[in-house]
């Protein structure tokens, strides 16, 4: 793989950090960072990107020495904290999006039949003990019946190039479907999104169709009647038409302002190494271009998104 020059990526990020419009988008008030301070907006961003590993005061002192700025003798922890409170976390999300976009620009990367393979998966996270975190994200009782801060996380991961395309952390009670929709906003038309069980709602499949996003989703036996009968058949592949919705799916589409029309999906049967039969639903209807035999490998790649949580 030929990777883009790091200098080019760093240059693009640097240009964004020093852009005044970037500062305006990611400060809480128009007055913030308007006066000359020891730690103005650009320096604050650079310091936080440095990743603090030692004591905060030691890192601040080393940072100032690195800048070789004789006018600023030092920055106190208090000054840093005051500046940080003026900064929105969205600044780092935007910088990360630039980093990801730059990686895929003028760069060769791995594809499957022209598709970027994106695995999506959610996970519950236990957060550090904090009253503020419980108020923000919610919590759950542990074995000692104490309420601990918990959150719902979800990631969208490039399975072939090992790149985190998007990640979201929301309130503990947030549904994985709603977070997955946020991932779709960061996806592109040449993406193939791969999901495990738990994402097989018909409205969710239809949402991908109208957004022109391709998918492979593992279906449970009781999801729809066609899937149940396909499990019991000898067929390897079958194209079916979804003509109606369950009540819950209809309500979900209505809440999104989407009118339902019948659509087609393809069911593909795979046999795992332990002999277990799985059924996948996909938008890839062309059986010649996308042979059934390739879907076992395709679905196995999804495991990469779960391993990435360990990373």
N, C-alpha and C positions, 0 to 999 in steps of 0.2 A: 504494500500500500504506500502511495506517495503522499506524505503528509504536508499540509500547508506550513509555510515558514512561521515559527513562533513569533518572530518579529512583526509580521503582518497582523497577527491576532492582537498582540500587545499594543501595537500602534492604534488599532481600531478602538480598543477598550480605553486607552489613555485619552484619545480624542473625545470620547463620550464623557469621561470623568470631569474633564476641564470645561465641558460645554455648560454654559449658564442655564440653558433650558433644562438640562438634566438635573441641575441643582434645584430649579424651581419645581420640577415634578416630584421631587423626593424630600422636600422639607415640609414641616408641619405648618409653618407660618411664613408669610411674606417678609416678616422681620428677621427670621432666622438666617444666620450666616450673612447678614447685611453689613455688619460692622467688622473691622479688622480684629481678628482674634489670634491667639497663639495656635489654635487648631481650627483653621477654616475648613470649609466643606471638602475641598480636594484632598487636603492632608488627612482629614478624618477618614475618608474612604480608603486612602492608601494605607493608613495605619491598620485599619480593621482587616484589609485584605492580606496584611502581613502575617496574620494568625498569631495571636498572643500565646507563647509557650512558657515564658518565665513570669515573674511577678509583673503586675501591670506597670508599676513605677519604673522598673528596670527596663521594660520594653519601650516605654515612652522616652526615657533618657537616651537609649540607643537609637531610637528613631530620629530624634532631634540631632544627635551627633552625625548620623548618616546624611542628613540634609545639609550639614555644615553651615547652619544658619546662626551666625554670631549674634544676631539681634534677639534671638529667642534662646534664653539660657536653659530653660527646662519647661516641661508641661506637667502639671500636677494631675493626680488621679481625679481630683474634683473637677478640674477644667475639662478633662476628657469626658467624664460622665455627663457634664452639662451640655457639651457639644453633641454627644451621642443621643441625648434625649430629643434633639431637634431633627434627627435623621429618621426617615421612614425606612422600614426593612425592604420596601419595594425597590430601592436602588440596587440591591444585590441581585434581585430576581431579574431586573432588566439587564444588568451586566452579564449575568449568566446566560441569558437568552442570546446576547450578542456573541458570547464565546461559542455557544452551540451553533448558531447560524454561520459563523465564520468557519467553523470546522467543516461544514458541508459545502462551503463555497470554494470553487476552484480547487477541489481536493478529490482524490479518488477514494472511494469507500466501498465496502462490501454490500452487495444487493442479492436478492433471490428473485430471479425472473423479472428484474427491473424494480422490485419492491424493496423498500427499507422495512425490515421486520421489527415491529415494536411490540414488546410484551408489556401488558398492564396488569398490575396486581396491587391490592390494598393490604394494610397491616395495622393492627392496633399497637400503639406505642405507650409505654409508661413513661411519664415525664418526671423531672425532679420535683420533690415535695415542695409545694408552694401554694399559698392561698390564692395568689394572683393567677397562677396557671389553672387551678381548679375553676376559678371564676371565668376564665377565658375559654378553656377547652372542655371543661367538665371532668368528671371523675367516676371511679368505680370502687366498690369495697373490696379489700383484699382479704386474706384468710383471717386476719385479726380484726376484721370488720371496720378497719379504718378506711376512709376515703382517700384514694391516691389519684393524682392528676393523670388523666389518660387523653389520648388524641387518636384520631383516625388519619392515617397517612396513606398515600397512594403514589405510585411511581410509573412512569412511562419510559421504558428502557430499550435502547437500540441493541437488539440481541446479537447481531453479527459484528458490530463495531464497538460494543461495550461502552456506550455513551448514554448518560442519563439525559434524556431529551426534556423531561419535565417531572417535577415532583411537587406534591401538594400536602399540606398538613391542615386539617380542619378539626372542628369540634368532634368530640368522642362519638356523639350520636349521629354524625353525618353519614349518609348512605354512600356506598362505594359507587353506585351508578352516577350520582350527581357529581362526584369528584372525577369519574372517568370522562364525563362530558367536558370538564375543564381541560383534560388532556387532549381531547379531540381538537380543541382550538389551537393547539401547538403542532398538530399533525398536518400532513400534506397529502395531496391526491395520490402520490405514488407510495403511500404507506400501507402496509398490511398489518392490522392490529390483531394481536393474538391474546385471547382471554381464557381463563379456566372456568370451571363451574361457578355459578353465582352471578354471571353476567348474561344469562340466556333469555331475559325478558324480551318479548316480541317487540315492544316499543323501542327497546334499545337497539335491536337489530335494524329496525326501520329507520331510526335516527341516523345510523351510519349510512344507510342507502341514500337518504335525502341530502346528507352532507358529502356524498361521493367519497366515502371512506370504505375501503375493503376490510374484511374481518374474517377471523377463524375463531369460533367460540365452542367450547366443550359443552354439550347439552346433557342435562339429566334426563333420565328415562321418562319421568312424568311431566316434562315441560309442556309438550303439546302432543296430541294424538298421533300425528304423523311420525314423530320421533319414536314414540313407543312401538309402533308397528314396524318401523325401520330397524330397530334393535332386534326384533324377532325374525326379520326377513333374511334372505341369503344375499341380498344386494350389497354391493360395495359403495355405490353412489346413486343418488336419486335427487332430482330437482322437484321441489314442491312449491306450490303457490299459497301464500298466506293471505286469506281473504277476509278474515275477521280478527278482532282483538278481544282479549279478556277485559273485563270491566276495569281492572287496575291499570292495564296498559293504555286503555282509552283515556282514562283520567290523566295519566302522565303526559300523553301527547297533547291533550287539551290544555294542560297547564303550561306547556311549552309553546302553545299557539300553533300547533302543527295538525293539519288535516290528514287523516289516514287514507291511503289507497292501497289496493292489493299489490303485493310484491313477491318476487321469487327468491328462494334461497336453495342452496344445495346441501344435502346431507351426505357426509362421507364417513364410512365405517373404518376404524383402525383397530388392530389387535395388538395389545401391548405384549411385552416379552413374557409377562406372567400369565398370558392367555386371556386377560380381561378385555372385554369389548368396550370400546368408547365410540361415541358418535359426535362428530364435529359439524357445526353449521357454518357455512361460508358463503360469501358473496361471489366467490370465484366459480362461475357457472360452467365455464368451458372445460369439459372433461378431457379434451385432447391436449390443450395447452397446460392444464393443471391436473395431471393424472392422480388418481386416488392413492397410488402407492407412495407418492411423495409427502402425503399429509402426516404420516407417522413421524417422519424426520422433522417436518415443519412444526408439529405440535410439541415435539420433544425440546425444541429450542426455547420454548417458553420458560423452561426451568431456570434460564439465566436471570430472569427478573427476580426470582425468589432468592437465588444465590447472591444477587447484588445487595439484598438487604443485609446479609452478613458483612459485606464489604463496608 
